[in-house]
């Protein structure tokens, strides 16, 4: 029997930075969640934020729609001080 776990917007999941693409105004940062090996790309992390491959950052999610267990969600990228760095949508 599967138990349902509710994920709150305040929950954070640690992720490892696996790729950084730098340009003048923004950085593209790909993070990987170590347990599921799921990856998320964030394309507008400020170029002023110092991030390197193998750094640990955190993601938070906000499910969208009536059925919270399925469907789209907003995914947010945070630093260790809980500052929001970027966000993206997953469909």
Secondary structure by P-SEA (a helix, b strand, c coil): cbbbbbbcccbbbbbbbcbbbbcccbbbbbbbcccccbbbbbccccccccccccccbbbbbbbccccccccbbbbbbbccccccccccccc
